[in-house]
Each structure stands twice: as structure tokens, then as C-alpha cells.
Amino acid sequence: CGRRSTERFSEDVDIAVCTYEKGNAILSRLIEEGAVETVGVVVADEVDMLQDAHRGFLLEVLLTKLRYYCPAIQLIAMTATLPNLVDVGTWLGGSNYATDYRPVPLFEMALVGRR
């Protein structure tokens, strides 16, 4: 987990909504304290960020720690644009669900020039 984390996490917290960076810090602290069993569910949105040159590695580290230290955790990874969905699902040890359903139509347009 690297150097000792100074992240404070109250025992009164049932749900944490945070960035990958904050989530990684919280998870590192829970690992250091031997309290990872208190984590039951993690929802990771925008998992396509794995491809990001600046933040992708941290998401990969976070997901790897979750798989290693919390093997019984329910991990829900969501993305709308991940090209290798099956590979990531296999890596995470999960099942894939994909759909093309859209409740409203999606229109794509491009503005060229000022008009």
C-alpha cells in the first residue's frame, strides 16, 4: 500500500462517494487498519478511464487492490465507451452486461466554423 496513509475515515460512514484518488487513499487506510472487510460494495463509474494516460493507472491500482484484498466484494464497474469490455470483465472476475438501449435518442452533430 505504500507509505502510511493519513486519510481519515470515520466509522460512522456507510457510503462514500469519491474520486478514484480519494477511494484509493481510503482503501489503503482500511488495508493498513485491517478493516477491508467493512467494504461490501464498490461502484466504479467511467471505467473507460483505465485508458487515460494520467489517471488510468490509479484506477487500475484501485481495482487491483479491491480484487486482491476484498475478493468477496461486490464490484460494479460501469462504462459507456470501453472497447475491450469483455477483457476488463474477465480481469475483474465478473460478468458483463451490455445494451444498446437508449431511453431517448442520441444525436451527434459537429459545428464547423461559426455557423
VOZAVO-725431 format. One record per residue (C-alpha): x negated, y, z; residue number from 1; residue in three letters. Coordinates in Angstrom, 2 decimals. Layout:
KEVEX        u        v        w  num  residu
KEVEX        X        Y        Z  NUM     Ala
...
This chain:
KEVEX        u        v        w  num  residu
KEVEX     0.00     0.00     0.00    1     Cys
KEVEX    -2.97     2.35     0.02    2     Gly
KEVEX    -3.65     4.82     2.79    3     Arg
KEVEX    -1.29     5.08     5.72    4     Arg
KEVEX     1.86     6.92     4.73    5     Ser
KEVEX     3.01     9.93     6.73    6     Thr
KEVEX     6.52     9.66     5.28    7     Glu
KEVEX     9.16     9.86     7.99    8     Arg
KEVEX    12.27     7.76     7.53    9     Phe
KEVEX    14.99     7.80    10.13   10     Ser
KEVEX    16.52     4.53    11.29   11     Glu
KEVEX    19.90     6.27    11.08   12     Asp
KEVEX    19.73     6.45     7.27   13     Val
KEVEX    21.88     3.93     5.43   14     Asp
KEVEX    21.44     5.31     1.90   15     Ile
KEVEX    18.54     7.23     0.40   16     Ala
KEVEX    18.87     8.97    -2.96   17     Val
KEVEX    15.41     9.97    -4.09   18     Cys
KEVEX    12.84    10.21    -6.86   19     Thr
KEVEX    10.55     7.32    -7.72   20     Tyr
KEVEX     7.74     9.12    -5.92   21     Glu
KEVEX     9.74     9.53    -2.70   22     Lys
KEVEX    11.11     5.99    -2.98   23     Gly
KEVEX     7.59     4.61    -3.31   24     Asn
KEVEX     6.47     6.58    -0.23   25     Ala
KEVEX     9.44     5.33     1.78   26     Ile
KEVEX     8.88     1.74     0.68   27     Leu
KEVEX     5.18     1.97     1.56   28     Ser
KEVEX     6.10     3.20     5.03   29     Arg
KEVEX     8.62     0.38     5.51   30     Leu
KEVEX     5.99    -2.15     4.42   31     Ile
KEVEX     3.46    -0.70     6.89   32     Glu
KEVEX     6.03    -0.88     9.68   33     Glu
KEVEX     7.14    -4.42     8.76   34     Gly
KEVEX    10.66    -3.18     8.15   35     Ala
KEVEX    11.22    -4.01     4.47   36     Val
KEVEX    13.96    -6.44     5.44   37     Glu
KEVEX    16.11    -3.40     6.19   38     Thr
KEVEX    16.33    -2.70     2.44   39     Val
KEVEX    19.26    -4.54     0.88   40     Gly
KEVEX    19.94    -2.84    -2.45   41     Val
KEVEX    17.92    -0.58    -4.73   42     Val
KEVEX    19.43     1.12    -7.76   43     Val
KEVEX    16.76     2.38   -10.16   44     Ala
KEVEX    18.16     4.66   -12.84   45     Asp
KEVEX    16.37     5.66   -16.04   46     Glu
KEVEX    14.11     2.60   -16.02   47     Val
KEVEX    13.07     3.64   -19.53   48     Asp
KEVEX    10.69     5.94   -17.61   49     Met
KEVEX     8.40     2.89   -17.48   50     Leu
KEVEX     7.24     4.12   -20.90   51     Gln
KEVEX     6.40     7.61   -19.58   52     Asp
KEVEX     2.67     8.37   -19.60   53     Ala
KEVEX     2.86    10.47   -16.43   54     His
KEVEX     5.41     8.79   -14.15   55     Arg
KEVEX     5.84     5.31   -15.63   56     Gly
KEVEX     3.03     3.74   -13.64   57     Phe
KEVEX     4.63     4.81   -10.35   58     Leu
KEVEX     7.96     3.26   -11.30   59     Leu
KEVEX     6.10     0.07   -12.23   60     Glu
KEVEX     4.30     0.08    -8.86   61     Val
KEVEX     7.60     0.66    -7.02   62     Leu
KEVEX     9.40    -2.16    -8.85   63     Leu
KEVEX     6.42    -4.49    -8.37   64     Thr
KEVEX     6.34    -3.79    -4.63   65     Lys
KEVEX    10.08    -4.44    -4.41   66     Leu
KEVEX     9.70    -7.78    -6.21   67     Arg
KEVEX     6.74    -8.81    -4.03   68     Tyr
KEVEX     7.74    -7.55    -0.58   69     Tyr
KEVEX    11.53    -7.82    -0.94   70     Cys
KEVEX    12.17   -10.97    -3.01   71     Pro
KEVEX    15.78   -11.27    -1.79   72     Ala
KEVEX    16.67    -7.64    -2.56   73     Ile
KEVEX    19.49    -6.81    -4.94   74     Gln
KEVEX    17.76    -4.68    -7.57   75     Leu
KEVEX    19.92    -2.88   -10.11   76     Ile
KEVEX    17.85    -1.32   -12.89   77     Ala
KEVEX    19.71     0.92   -15.33   78     Met
KEVEX    18.73     2.46   -18.64   79     Thr
KEVEX    20.38     3.61   -21.81   80     Ala
KEVEX    17.35     3.61   -24.06   81     Thr
KEVEX    14.96     0.80   -23.17   82     Leu
KEVEX    13.90    -1.06   -26.34   83     Pro
KEVEX    12.49    -4.11   -24.51   84     Asn
KEVEX    15.40    -4.69   -22.13   85     Leu
KEVEX    15.03    -8.48   -22.17   86     Val
KEVEX    11.31    -8.29   -21.31   87     Asp
KEVEX    11.93    -5.94   -18.37   88     Val
KEVEX    14.83    -8.08   -17.15   89     Gly
KEVEX    12.61   -11.16   -17.24   90     Thr
KEVEX     9.80    -9.32   -15.43   91     Trp
KEVEX    12.23    -8.26   -12.70   92     Leu
KEVEX    13.63   -11.79   -12.47   93     Gly
KEVEX    17.13   -10.67   -13.27   94     Gly
KEVEX    19.96   -10.94   -15.72   95     Ser
KEVEX    20.58    -8.46   -18.49   96     Asn
KEVEX    23.85    -6.77   -19.28   97     Tyr
KEVEX    24.06    -4.61   -22.37   98     Ala
KEVEX    27.01    -2.95   -24.05   99     Thr
KEVEX    27.65    -0.53   -26.88  100     Asp
KEVEX    30.95     0.62   -25.37  101     Tyr
KEVEX    31.34     4.39   -25.01  102     Arg
KEVEX    34.46     5.87   -23.40  103     Pro
KEVEX    34.02     8.99   -25.54  104     Val
KEVEX    32.48     9.31   -28.99  105     Pro
KEVEX    28.83    10.30   -29.23  106     Leu
KEVEX    28.00    12.93   -31.82  107     Phe
KEVEX    24.42    13.56   -32.86  108     Glu
KEVEX    23.56    16.82   -34.60  109     Met
KEVEX    20.44    18.76   -35.46  110     Ala
KEVEX    20.12    22.53   -35.72  111     Leu
KEVEX    17.54    23.67   -38.22  112     Val
KEVEX    16.77    27.35   -38.39  113     Gly
KEVEX    19.04    29.96   -36.82  114     Arg
KEVEX    22.35    28.96   -38.43  115     Arg
